[in-house]
Amino acid sequence: SEAASQIETYLERHPEISEFHRGVMSWHAGQLLAMDGQEKRAIPLMEKSRKGADDFMLWNPYLDATIAFLKKDRQAFEKNLKAVSAMSNNPNLPLLHILEENFDKSYREALETIMK
C-alpha cells in the first residue's frame, strides 16, 4: 500500500501527466491496494483508468469484471467476462479466466495461482 500511496502522491504533484498515463498509473496503484486486501481504496483508483470512445481493446469490460471480482459480484463478473470474450485474442482474457477459477479467493490469492 506504500507504493500505491507514492503513486497517488506523484499524480497529485504532476498534473501535466497525460490522461492515458494517469489512467495506467491509477490502475496499477489500485492493483497494489487490491493485492493488499484494500478493495475500498482500490476500486476508485481502478475506475480512473476507464476509457472513453477509444476503448478498442475492451478495457472497460475488463475493468468492470475486475471490480466485480473485488466486490464478489458473480453476476456482474460473468456479464463483463462475456463482453471481453467477444475479442478472443484479448490479452486480458486469460487473467479474467484466472479470476473466474478463483472467484472465492482474494485478489492476491487468485493472482498468486499464476506463479505456482
C-alpha positions, 0 to 999 in steps of 0.5 A: 500500500506504500507504493500505491500511496507514492503513486497517488502522491506523484499524480497529485504533484504532476498534473501535466501527466497525460490522461492515458498515463494517469489512467495506467498509473491509477490502475496499477496503484489500485492493483497494489491496494487490491493485492493488499486486501484494500478493495475500498481504496482500490476500486476508485483508483481502478475506475480512473483508468476507464476509457472513453470512445477509444476503448478498442481493446475492451478495457472497460469490460475488463475493468468492470469484471475486475471490480466485480471480482473485488466486490464478489459480484458473480453476476456482474463478473460473468456479464463483463467476462462475456463482453471481453470474450467477444475479442478472443485474442484479448490479452486480458482474457486469460487473467479474467479466466484466472479470476473466474477459477478463483472467484472465492479467493482474494485478489492476491490469492487468485493472482498468486495461482499464476506463479505456482 
